[in-house]
Amino acid sequence: MGRTSDAREKILAAAQPLIELRGYSALGVAEICKAAGVPKGSFYYFFESKEALALAVLDEHWEAQRGDWARVLRGGGAPLARLRRLFEETEAGLRAGQQSCGTVSGCMFGNLTLELSNQTEPIRERLQQIFEAQVEMVEKVVAEARDRGEATVGDAREAARSIVAQLEGQVLFAKLYNDTRHLDALWENCLSLLSARRTDTASVSS
Amino acid sequence: MGRTSDAREKILAAAQPLIELRGYSALGVAEICKAAGVPKGSFYYFFESKEALALAVLDEHWEAQRGDWARVLRGGGAPLARLRRLFEETEAGLRAGQQSCGTVSGCMFGNLTLELSNQTEPIRERLQQIFEAQVEMVEKVVAEARDRGEATVGDAREAARSIVAQLEGQVLFAKLYNDTRHLDALWENCLSLLSARRTDTASVSS
């Protein structure tokens, strides 16, 4: 019964919001199976362990988010305007989550990094790959802005890493205060980190 | 036996590194008592719950860290030089922890914010108070730098919050990559966030 073809998808679909909201250690396999409506035997048919499930959840979540980031960051408009849109969409996404579950759950990748990355190497490696991919996507936009004379940075990759760090830090505050407006600071801070002139960026972001 | 006068201190001393390293949900009261060398009955004599212990650990950890921050941020030298020293001491502290336990465990306040702040109101409130106190301490230094013409910021509190956000973001990367050198970027990023001129700050930080 449980090993029907959609049991794996049911488990993943149930685990994703649970991990996002409550983290990894607080969750048990039995609770995930109950939420998914599948027997526990099914779980171990599809996943070797809770860690294997977490890796699959990370992969699936990043696949969706990478698509969103690519659409925004490789879309039309001036490079810095696209970064601004990324911040706005991130804030809108957190707000939608807050409206549906009553609380800002933050960034699943940041959450699991601080909860787990020093404890399990497979999860650490996967999170490193995800953050490297994020930094690389931002780096391309930063380099493009620099080449257009709209940003002044020495090392575009380091600048991109600092922008992602600022994003994670402000998402941490948004979660702490259950208030997504902490992300409002991102755009101005990004301009500062890129030594971008406000007048230039005002025109490119319009 | 267990309810001797130092059992509470033993529990706190054992819980602090365990929570810092592995978080809250992954730990059980039995494990904490075993590490502390006290019977479980003792635990509930001193602490109503694991949450009550976590609050006490947060208080004790912040009391020590607040002392360090005050010594550095209210110490001698130009204001921005003191901020730089804070970053350097934070990095040195993370490095010392890494050398003793093999892994960068990050910032306990950041860790518990992302693991727990959306799940328990008492811990959320305590973490808010701690981060507000951090932001306030940085704000005073930023305002002092601004008054000396060494930083250009509109809202010193918002600038301070962005500096603390940047700190938390880079500590997240330090934990993810088990490499404290991610904190090296803090000083340059801080100057950018404060629109501080490098030439000014080079002289004040010497």
HADDOCK unambig.tbl for C-alpha pairs under 7 A between the chains (distance, minus, plus):
assign (segid A and resid 23 and name CA) (segid B and resid 115 and name CA) 6.16 0.50 0.50
assign (segid A and resid 25 and name CA) (segid B and resid 25 and name CA) 5.49 0.50 0.50
assign (segid A and resid 25 and name CA) (segid B and resid 26 and name CA) 5.17 0.50 0.50
assign (segid A and resid 26 and name CA) (segid B and resid 25 and name CA) 5.17 0.50 0.50
assign (segid A and resid 26 and name CA) (segid B and resid 26 and name CA) 6.91 0.50 0.50
assign (segid A and resid 103 and name CA) (segid B and resid 118 and name CA) 6.28 0.50 0.50
assign (segid A and resid 105 and name CA) (segid B and resid 118 and name CA) 6.65 0.50 0.50
assign (segid A and resid 111 and name CA) (segid B and resid 114 and name CA) 5.08 0.50 0.50
assign (segid A and resid 111 and name CA) (segid B and resid 115 and name CA) 6.25 0.50 0.50
assign (segid A and resid 113 and name CA) (segid B and resid 176 and name CA) 6.05 0.50 0.50
assign (segid A and resid 114 and name CA) (segid B and resid 111 and name CA) 5.08 0.50 0.50
assign (segid A and resid 114 and name CA) (segid B and resid 172 and name CA) 6.54 0.50 0.50
assign (segid A and resid 115 and name CA) (segid B and resid 23 and name CA) 6.18 0.50 0.50
assign (segid A and resid 115 and name CA) (segid B and resid 111 and name CA) 6.24 0.50 0.50
assign (segid A and resid 115 and name CA) (segid B and resid 115 and name CA) 6.17 0.50 0.50
assign (segid A and resid 117 and name CA) (segid B and resid 176 and name CA) 5.72 0.50 0.50
assign (segid A and resid 118 and name CA) (segid B and resid 103 and name CA) 6.27 0.50 0.50
assign (segid A and resid 118 and name CA) (segid B and resid 105 and name CA) 6.67 0.50 0.50
assign (segid A and resid 118 and name CA) (segid B and resid 175 and name CA) 6.76 0.50 0.50
assign (segid A and resid 124 and name CA) (segid B and resid 176 and name CA) 6.41 0.50 0.50
assign (segid A and resid 128 and name CA) (segid B and resid 176 and name CA) 6.63 0.50 0.50
assign (segid A and resid 165 and name CA) (segid B and resid 166 and name CA) 5.99 0.50 0.50
assign (segid A and resid 165 and name CA) (segid B and resid 169 and name CA) 4.03 0.50 0.50
assign (segid A and resid 165 and name CA) (segid B and resid 170 and name CA) 5.65 0.50 0.50
assign (segid A and resid 166 and name CA) (segid B and resid 165 and name CA) 5.97 0.50 0.50
assign (segid A and resid 166 and name CA) (segid B and resid 166 and name CA) 4.92 0.50 0.50
assign (segid A and resid 166 and name CA) (segid B and resid 169 and name CA) 5.82 0.50 0.50
assign (segid A and resid 168 and name CA) (segid B and resid 169 and name CA) 5.40 0.50 0.50
assign (segid A and resid 169 and name CA) (segid B and resid 165 and name CA) 4.05 0.50 0.50
assign (segid A and resid 169 and name CA) (segid B and resid 166 and name CA) 5.83 0.50 0.50
assign (segid A and resid 169 and name CA) (segid B and resid 168 and name CA) 5.40 0.50 0.50
assign (segid A and resid 169 and name CA) (segid B and resid 169 and name CA) 4.66 0.50 0.50
assign (segid A and resid 170 and name CA) (segid B and resid 165 and name CA) 5.65 0.50 0.50
assign (segid A and resid 172 and name CA) (segid B and resid 114 and name CA) 6.54 0.50 0.50
assign (segid A and resid 175 and name CA) (segid B and resid 118 and name CA) 6.75 0.50 0.50
assign (segid A and resid 176 and name CA) (segid B and resid 113 and name CA) 6.03 0.50 0.50
assign (segid A and resid 176 and name CA) (segid B and resid 117 and name CA) 5.73 0.50 0.50
assign (segid A and resid 176 and name CA) (segid B and resid 124 and name CA) 6.41 0.50 0.50
assign (segid A and resid 176 and name CA) (segid B and resid 128 and name CA) 6.64 0.50 0.50
assign (segid A and resid 189 and name CA) (segid B and resid 193 and name CA) 6.20 0.50 0.50
assign (segid A and resid 192 and name CA) (segid B and resid 192 and name CA) 5.39 0.50 0.50
assign (segid A and resid 192 and name CA) (segid B and resid 193 and name CA) 5.34 0.50 0.50
assign (segid A and resid 192 and name CA) (segid B and resid 195 and name CA) 6.99 0.50 0.50
assign (segid A and resid 193 and name CA) (segid B and resid 189 and name CA) 6.20 0.50 0.50
assign (segid A and resid 193 and name CA) (segid B and resid 192 and name CA) 5.35 0.50 0.50
assign (segid A and resid 193 and name CA) (segid B and resid 193 and name CA) 6.26 0.50 0.50
assign (segid A and resid 195 and name CA) (segid B and resid 192 and name CA) 6.99 0.50 0.50
